[in-house]
Amino acid sequence: MARKKLVKGRWSNGELKLLRKVFPTASTRQVAERLGRTVKSVEIKASKIGLKKSKRYLKTIGRA
């Protein structure tokens, strides 16, 4: 399977909107794949804008 080309550089408003919407309730890997970004870049951006995983999501993975 061909790899999706990763996006580099600045985050668009659309990417930030999607990140805010899906980050709290989806795995970081899934979010990264959906955005075409690395897991690390998603983790860093989410942290910088103050996003956290929801308690419901953390319960589903056994972390809450």
C-alpha positions as CSV (number, residue, x, y, z in Angstrom):
1,M,0.0,0.0,0.0
2,A,1.4,3.4,-0.9
3,R,2.0,5.8,1.9
4,K,0.2,9.1,2.0
5,K,2.5,12.1,1.5
6,L,2.9,13.9,4.8
7,V,2.1,17.6,5.1
8,K,4.9,19.8,6.3
9,G,4.8,23.3,7.6
10,R,2.1,25.6,8.9
11,W,-1.3,24.2,10.0
12,S,-4.3,25.5,8.0
13,N,-7.4,26.7,9.7
14,G,-9.2,23.6,8.4
15,E,-6.6,21.3,9.9
16,L,-6.8,23.1,13.2
17,K,-10.6,22.9,13.2
18,L,-10.5,19.1,12.4
19,L,-7.8,18.7,15.1
20,R,-10.0,20.4,17.7
21,K,-13.0,18.3,16.7
22,V,-11.5,14.8,16.6
23,F,-8.4,14.8,18.9
24,P,-10.3,14.4,22.2
25,T,-12.2,11.3,21.0
26,A,-9.8,9.5,18.6
27,S,-6.4,8.0,18.9
28,T,-3.5,10.3,18.0
29,R,-2.4,7.9,15.3
30,Q,-5.9,8.0,13.7
31,V,-5.9,11.8,13.8
32,A,-2.4,12.0,12.3
33,E,-3.4,9.6,9.5
34,R,-6.5,11.7,8.8
35,L,-4.5,14.9,8.6
36,G,-1.6,13.4,6.8
37,R,0.8,14.5,9.6
38,T,3.1,12.6,11.9
39,V,1.9,11.5,15.3
40,K,4.6,13.6,16.9
41,S,3.4,16.8,15.1
42,V,-0.2,16.1,16.1
43,E,0.9,15.6,19.8
44,I,2.9,18.8,19.8
45,K,0.2,20.9,18.1
46,A,-2.5,19.5,20.4
47,S,-0.4,20.3,23.4
48,K,0.4,23.8,22.2
49,I,-3.3,24.7,21.8
50,G,-4.3,23.0,25.0
51,L,-6.2,19.9,23.7
52,K,-6.6,16.9,25.9
53,K,-8.2,13.5,25.4
54,S,-11.7,13.2,26.8
55,K,-12.4,11.2,29.9
56,R,-14.8,9.0,27.9
57,Y,-12.0,8.2,25.4
58,L,-9.5,7.5,28.1
59,K,-11.9,5.1,29.7
60,T,-12.3,3.2,26.5
61,I,-8.5,2.6,26.4
62,G,-8.3,1.8,30.1
63,R,-6.5,4.9,31.2
64,A,-9.0,6.8,33.3
